[in-house]
Amino acid sequence: MTNAQGWKATIEDLDNRRQHAHGMGGPEKVAKHHAKGKLDARQRVARFLDPGSFQEIGTLVGGEIASDGIVVGSGRVNGNPVMVGAEDFTTMAGTIAPGSNSKRYRIAELAVRNKVPLVMMLEGAGFRATAHAYGRTPTDLLAQAQCSGQVPLITAVLGSSAGHGALVAPISDFTVMSKQGAIFTAGPPVVKESTGETITKEDLGGPATAIASGVIHNLADDDEAAIDDIRRYLSYFPSSAWSYPPSLAADDDDNEKRPTTELLDIIARDSRRVYDMHDVLDVVFDRPDYFEVQPTFGPAIICALAHLGGHPVAVVANQPQVLAGSINSDAADKAAHFINVADSFHLPLIFLADNPGMLPGSASERAGVLRSGARMFAAQTTSSTIKLHVTLRKAYGFGSMVMSLIGFDSQAATFAYPGATMGAMSAAALSRASNAKEDVSTVLREMELEASYRSAGHLGFDELINPADTRNALLGSLELALRGRQAAAQPVLRTTITP
């Protein structure tokens, strides 16, 4: 008997065990899962990773319970290494036991150790009743929390996710949910038992609830779209906080300098006329498009990942179509989280300001607008990444400060359009607050219109620019600032829990 023949029975036994694990919950449960229009756990991993790149970890954990209800391992996305875990709902409802907890911990540990992103795909019912005691064993959440600010941490909710397993979502840099997703502390049966409330899983933690609360950032039509969004999101980021974002080859005409004369038609000189800031982003940044994060939460601020001259950037822009651009609590919370993530991974921040200040009023105060505004202010003032600012038409009071319009705030460049108005408050509001007579109000209005020139005269801005020069001014300043990256990238801070 040759040595190879001696291995035959052993290898066949290993293959049989792996085949059992790959079968997940069995043909009937897998077929039922597919009938709901969902991918199974292994299909989700295959969709996410580059073909043939998956290297599984812990395939045989769980024994008869296939992979103990979660498929984990490493692979590549666009050629870059990642760690991935996908809960298998067809096996014990994707619940967590000591074995699956260890697998979840292991991939998070390896993500930080190897400085690569971690992506979790959730569809599970939390902890599983088991005869095995946990005792003094590490929980996966310890390792997942260590990812924050060190490696990109992304979560997709592709079905119902409850309890312990769901807790990775609020500490993630980015979360996406399919329309069949739901996330909650405890599911409807536990809610009924604990509080007497009867509620569906959709009402408890479905897209309408999860998006409105800010726990989930973006909504996708189905599993495929959600997974594609993650691949796209990661394309803007470095593998970890120890490296800089990768730039695209600037060999496309869309990546080069060019005038933005379209802005003269998009942005009316009259600051009372509304325009859509998305149209500005379409013109200023590289085509064909950009990736917006949390588009429906706090829509008074747009947070988007884009490229400028092929360089990945994070854009924070006021949206005049919502609350006239006033910054409310949700918008500030969203922006604070976005800024922290961008800073953690060295994405340059570009602020496009056009707002009348923080949103006033009793409802806004009850929502904690000062707390949220202070959080956004702290995020952007403590950020150490490259920062660029443009005031398009107006920026008042604290609303200007949170948008990085404040002296000695370490900006790489500050610009404004001629005639942009600024100050503690608008001339109209100041006139009403001071009961000013008509002649005084006229003087205040004239002073307001001259504000950009007076500020530029004292170097409050580096330069006043023609709107047609917006892209070129930003790109020139960005490329100059990028020259300052002479030292190796290092972690700068930890991100905070999603608002």
C-alpha positions in Angstrom: 0.0 0.0 0.0 1.3 3.4 -1.0 1.3 6.4 1.4 -1.4 8.0 -0.8 -3.6 4.9 -0.5 -3.2 4.9 3.3 -4.6 8.4 3.3 -7.7 7.6 1.2 -10.1 6.6 4.0 -9.1 9.5 6.2 -9.5 12.0 3.3 -12.9 10.5 2.4 -14.0 10.9 6.0 -12.9 14.6 6.0 -14.7 15.2 2.7 -17.9 13.6 4.1 -17.8 15.8 7.2 -17.3 18.9 5.0 -20.1 17.9 2.7 -22.4 17.7 5.7 -21.3 21.1 6.8 -21.8 22.5 3.3 -25.3 21.1 3.2 -26.3 23.6 6.0 -29.8 22.8 7.3 -30.5 20.2 4.7 -32.2 20.4 1.2 -35.7 21.1 2.5 -34.7 24.0 4.7 -32.4 25.5 2.1 -35.1 25.2 -0.6 -37.6 27.0 1.8 -35.0 29.7 2.3 -34.5 30.2 -1.4 -38.2 30.3 -2.0 -38.4 33.5 0.0 -36.1 35.2 -2.5 -33.1 35.0 -0.3 -29.6 33.7 -0.8 -28.4 31.1 1.7 -25.3 31.9 3.9 -22.8 30.2 1.5 -24.3 31.9 -1.5 -24.0 35.3 0.3 -20.3 34.7 1.0 -19.8 33.6 -2.7 -21.6 36.7 -3.9 -19.5 39.0 -1.7 -16.0 37.6 -2.4 -14.0 37.5 -5.5 -14.6 34.1 -7.2 -12.5 31.2 -5.8 -11.0 33.4 -3.0 -12.9 32.0 0.0 -10.9 30.2 2.6 -13.2 28.8 5.3 -12.4 28.6 9.0 -14.2 26.3 11.5 -16.1 24.3 8.9 -16.4 21.3 11.3 -17.3 23.3 14.4 -20.7 22.1 15.7 -20.4 18.5 14.5 -23.8 17.4 13.5 -25.0 21.0 13.6 -23.6 22.2 10.3 -20.8 24.7 10.9 -22.7 25.5 14.1 -24.9 27.9 12.2 -22.4 30.4 10.8 -20.1 30.3 7.8 -16.8 32.3 8.4 -13.4 32.7 6.8 -11.3 35.0 4.7 -11.3 36.0 1.0 -10.8 38.9 -1.3 -12.9 41.8 -2.6 -11.5 43.5 -5.7 -8.3 41.7 -4.9 -8.1 43.0 -1.3 -8.2 40.6 1.7 -11.2 40.7 4.0 -12.7 38.6 6.8 -16.4 37.6 6.5 -19.0 35.8 8.6 -22.6 34.9 7.4 -25.2 33.5 9.8 -26.9 30.4 8.4 -30.6 30.7 9.2 -31.3 27.2 7.8 -29.2 25.7 10.6 -30.8 26.2 14.0 -32.1 29.6 12.9 -28.6 30.9 12.8 -28.4 30.9 16.6 -25.2 31.3 18.6 -23.7 28.6 20.7 -20.1 28.3 22.2 -18.7 27.0 18.9 -20.2 29.7 16.7 -19.3 32.3 19.3 -15.7 31.2 19.0 -15.8 31.4 15.2 -17.3 35.0 15.4 -14.6 36.0 17.9 -11.8 34.4 15.7 -12.6 36.3 12.5 -12.8 39.6 14.3 -9.5 38.8 16.1 -7.9 38.0 12.7 -9.3 41.1 11.1 -7.6 43.4 13.6 -4.4 41.3 13.7 -4.1 41.2 9.9 -5.4 44.7 9.5 -8.2 43.8 7.0 -12.0 44.7 7.0 -14.6 42.6 8.8 -18.0 42.0 7.2 -20.9 40.3 9.1 -24.1 39.1 7.4 -26.8 38.7 9.9 -29.9 36.5 9.9 -30.1 34.7 13.3 -32.2 34.4 16.4 -29.6 35.2 19.0 -28.3 32.8 21.6 -29.2 29.1 21.4 -30.2 27.1 24.4 -27.4 24.7 25.1 -26.2 22.3 27.8 -22.7 23.7 27.5 -21.9 26.5 29.9 -20.0 29.5 28.6 -18.2 30.2 31.9 -15.2 32.6 31.6 -15.0 32.6 27.8 -14.6 35.6 25.6 -17.6 36.9 23.8 -17.3 37.8 20.1 -18.5 41.4 20.9 -15.1 42.0 22.6 -13.2 41.3 19.4 -15.8 43.1 17.2 -15.5 46.2 19.4 -11.7 46.2 18.9 -12.3 46.6 15.2 -13.7 50.1 15.7 -11.4 52.7 14.3 -8.8 50.1 13.3 -10.4 48.2 10.4 -13.6 48.8 8.5 -16.5 47.0 10.2 -19.5 46.4 8.0 -22.8 44.7 8.8 -25.6 43.5 6.5 -29.0 42.5 8.0 -30.5 40.1 5.4 -33.3 38.6 7.5 -34.4 38.8 11.2 -31.5 39.5 13.5 -32.2 39.4 17.3 -30.4 39.7 20.6 -26.6 39.2 20.9 -26.0 38.6 17.2 -27.6 41.9 16.3 -25.3 44.0 18.5 -22.5 44.2 16.0 -24.7 46.5 13.8 -24.7 49.6 16.1 -20.9 49.5 16.5 -20.3 49.1 12.8 -19.0 51.8 10.5 -21.6 51.0 7.9 -24.9 49.0 8.0 -27.2 47.9 5.2 -30.5 46.1 5.3 -32.4 44.2 2.7 -36.2 44.8 2.5 -36.7 41.4 4.2 -34.5 42.4 7.1 -35.4 43.2 10.7 -33.2 43.9 13.7 -34.2 44.1 17.4 -33.0 43.5 20.9 -35.6 40.7 21.3 -38.1 39.3 18.8 -41.9 39.6 19.0 -42.4 36.4 21.1 -40.1 37.8 23.8 -41.7 41.3 23.6 -45.1 39.7 24.1 -43.9 37.7 27.1 -42.0 40.6 28.7 -44.3 43.6 28.0 -47.6 42.2 26.7 -47.2 44.1 23.5 -48.3 42.3 20.3 -46.2 43.4 17.4 -44.9 42.0 14.1 -41.2 41.7 13.4 -41.6 44.2 10.6 -43.1 46.9 12.9 -40.6 46.0 15.6 -37.4 46.3 13.7 -38.1 46.2 9.9 -36.7 48.8 7.5 -39.1 51.5 8.4 -38.1 51.3 12.1 -34.4 50.5 11.7 -33.8 53.3 9.1 -35.7 55.9 11.0 -33.9 55.1 14.2 -30.5 55.4 12.5 -29.4 51.8 13.5 -29.4 50.9 9.9 -27.8 53.3 7.4 -28.9 52.2 3.9 -31.7 50.0 2.5 -31.3 47.6 -0.4 -33.9 45.8 -2.4 -32.6 42.3 -1.8 -29.6 40.2 -0.7 -27.7 40.8 -3.9 -28.1 44.6 -3.8 -27.1 44.8 -0.2 -23.9 42.7 -0.8 -23.1 44.8 -3.8 -23.4 48.0 -1.7 -20.9 46.6 0.8 -18.4 45.9 -2.0 -18.9 49.4 -3.3 -18.6 51.0 0.1 -15.3 49.2 0.8 -13.9 50.5 -2.5 -13.4 53.9 -1.0 -11.5 52.7 2.1 -8.1 51.4 2.9 -7.8 47.9 4.4 -7.1 49.4 7.8 -6.2 52.6 9.7 -2.5 51.7 9.1 -2.9 52.5 5.4 -4.2 55.3 3.2 -7.2 55.1 0.9 -6.2 53.9 -2.6 -6.5 56.4 -5.4 -7.8 55.5 -8.9 -5.7 56.0 -11.9 -6.3 59.5 -13.1 -6.3 58.6 -16.8 -10.0 59.4 -17.3 -11.1 62.8 -18.4 -13.7 62.7 -15.6 -10.9 62.5 -13.1 -9.0 65.6 -14.3 -9.5 69.3 -13.7 -12.4 70.9 -15.5 -14.6 74.0 -15.0 -17.9 73.6 -13.2 -19.9 76.2 -15.1 -23.1 74.2 -14.6 -23.1 75.5 -11.0 -23.9 79.0 -12.2 -27.3 77.6 -13.3 -27.8 75.2 -10.4 -27.1 77.6 -7.6 -29.2 80.8 -7.8 -27.5 84.0 -6.6 -30.6 84.7 -4.5 -30.1 82.7 -1.3 -33.8 82.3 -0.8 -34.1 80.1 -4.0 -33.8 76.4 -3.3 -31.6 74.0 -5.2 -30.7 70.3 -4.8 -27.2 69.8 -3.4 -27.1 66.4 -5.1 -26.8 68.3 -8.4 -23.7 70.1 -7.0 -22.1 66.8 -6.1 -22.9 65.4 -9.6 -20.9 68.3 -11.1 -18.0 68.7 -8.7 -17.0 65.1 -8.1 -15.8 62.4 -10.5 -18.4 60.7 -12.6 -20.3 58.5 -12.9 -21.6 58.8 -9.3 -21.0 58.8 -5.6 -22.2 56.6 -2.7 -24.5 58.3 -0.2 -24.6 57.0 3.4 -27.9 57.3 5.3 -29.7 59.2 2.6 -33.1 59.3 4.4 -31.9 59.8 7.9 -31.2 63.4 8.8 -31.5 64.5 5.1 -30.7 68.1 5.9 -27.1 67.0 5.6 -25.8 64.8 2.8 -23.0 62.4 3.7 -21.4 60.8 0.7 -18.3 58.9 -0.4 -16.9 60.2 -3.7 -13.8 60.5 -5.8 -12.1 63.8 -6.7 -9.5 63.5 -9.3 -9.5 59.8 -8.5 -8.8 60.3 -4.8 -11.4 58.9 -2.3 -13.0 61.7 -0.2 -15.8 62.0 2.3 -18.3 64.8 1.5 -20.5 66.6 4.2 -22.9 68.9 2.5 -25.9 70.9 3.6 -29.1 70.2 1.7 -31.1 73.4 1.0 -34.1 71.4 0.0 -34.6 70.1 3.6 -35.3 72.6 6.4 -33.6 75.2 4.1 -30.4 73.5 5.1 -30.8 74.0 8.8 -29.0 71.4 10.8 -31.2 69.3 13.1 -30.3 66.6 15.6 -30.5 63.7 13.3 -28.4 65.4 10.6 -25.8 66.3 13.1 -25.6 62.8 14.6 -25.3 61.3 11.2 -22.6 63.7 10.2 -20.7 63.1 13.4 -20.5 59.4 12.9 -19.6 59.8 9.2 -16.8 62.2 10.0 -15.4 59.9 12.7 -15.3 57.0 10.3 -13.7 59.1 7.5 -11.1 60.4 9.9 -10.4 56.9 11.3 -9.5 55.7 7.8 -7.8 58.9 6.6 -10.4 59.9 4.0 -10.1 63.7 3.2 -13.2 65.6 4.3 -14.8 68.1 2.0 -17.5 70.4 3.6 -20.0 72.2 1.3 -21.8 74.7 3.5 -25.1 76.4 2.7 -27.2 76.7 5.9 -28.9 79.3 8.1 -27.6 77.6 11.3 -28.7 74.9 13.7 -32.5 74.3 13.6 -34.2 76.5 16.2 -37.5 75.8 18.0 -38.9 73.8 20.9 -39.1 70.5 19.0 -35.5 70.8 17.9 -34.4 71.6 21.5 -36.3 68.6 22.8 -34.6 66.4 20.2 -31.2 67.5 21.7 -30.0 69.7 18.8 -27.3 71.2 21.0 -26.0 67.8 22.1 -25.9 66.5 18.6 -24.4 69.7 17.2 -21.7 69.6 19.8 -21.0 66.0 18.9 -20.6 67.0 15.2 -18.4 69.9 16.2 -16.2 67.7 18.3 -15.9 65.1 15.6 -14.8 67.6 12.9 -12.5 69.7 15.1 -10.7 66.7 16.5 -10.3 65.0 13.1 -6.7 64.9 11.9 -7.4 64.1 8.2 -7.3 66.6 5.4 -10.2 69.0 5.5 -11.4 71.4 2.8 -14.3 73.9 3.1 -16.5 75.8 0.6 -19.2 78.3 1.7 -21.6 78.3 -1.3 -24.2 80.9 -0.2 -24.5 81.2 3.5 -23.3 79.8 6.8 -24.5 81.2 10.1 -23.6 80.8 13.7 -22.8 77.4 15.1 -24.1 75.9 11.9 -20.9 77.3 10.2 -18.6 76.0 12.9 -19.8 72.4 12.6 -19.2 72.6 8.9 -15.5 73.5 9.5 -15.8 77.2 8.9 -13.8 78.4 11.9 -10.3 79.8 12.0 -7.4 77.7 13.0 -9.3 74.5 12.5 -6.5 72.8 10.5 -8.2 73.1 7.1 -6.1 72.4 4.1 -8.1 75.1 2.2 -11.1 77.3 2.7 -13.1 78.9 -0.1 -16.3 80.9 -0.5 -18.4 82.2 -3.4 -18.5 86.0 -3.7 -21.5 87.4 -1.9 -21.8 84.5 0.5 -23.4 85.6 3.7 -22.3 84.7 7.2 -22.4 85.9 10.8 -23.9 85.0 14.1 -27.4 85.1 12.5 -29.0 86.4 9.3 -29.7 90.1 8.9 -33.4 89.4 9.0 -33.2 87.5 12.2 -30.9 90.0 13.8 -33.3 92.8 12.8 -36.3 91.0 14.4 -34.3 90.1 17.5 -33.2 93.7 18.0 -36.4 95.4 16.9 -34.3 97.4 14.4 -35.9 100.1 12.4 -36.0 99.9 8.6 -32.9 102.0 8.0 -30.9 99.9 10.4 -32.2 96.7 8.8 -31.0 97.9 5.4 -27.6 98.6 6.8 -27.5 95.1 8.4 -28.5 93.6 5.1 -25.8 95.5 3.2 -23.2 94.4 5.8 -24.3 90.8 5.4 -23.9 90.9 1.6 -20.4 92.3 2.1 -19.5 89.6 4.6 -17.5 87.4 2.3 -15.4 90.2 1.0 -14.7 91.5 4.5 -13.8 88.0 5.6 -11.6 87.4 2.6 -9.9 90.7 3.2 -8.7 89.4 6.5 -7.9 85.9 5.2 -11.0 84.4 6.8 -11.1 82.4 3.5 -8.0 81.5 1.5 -9.8 82.7 -1.6 -13.2 83.8 -3.0 -13.9 81.7 -6.1 -16.2 81.7 -9.1 -18.6 78.8 -8.8 -17.2 77.6 -12.1 -13.8 77.1 -10.4 -15.1 74.9 -7.6 -13.8 71.6 -8.7 -10.5 72.9 -9.8 -9.9 74.8 -6.5 -10.8 71.8 -4.4 -8.8 69.3 -6.5 -5.7 71.6 -6.6 -5.8 72.0 -2.8 -6.5 68.3 -2.2 -3.5 67.2 -4.4 -1.3 69.7 -2.5 -2.5 68.4 0.9 -1.9 64.8 -0.1 1.7 65.6 -0.6 1.9 66.1 3.2 1.4 62.4 3.7 5.0 61.5 4.1 4.7 59.3 7.2 3.0 55.9 7.4 -0.7 56.0 8.3 -1.6 55.3 11.9 -4.9 54.9 13.8 -6.2 58.3 15.0 -9.3 57.6 17.0 -12.1 55.1 17.6 -15.4 55.6 16.0 -18.5 56.0 18.1 -21.8 54.1 18.2 -24.1 54.8 15.3 -26.7 57.5 16.2 
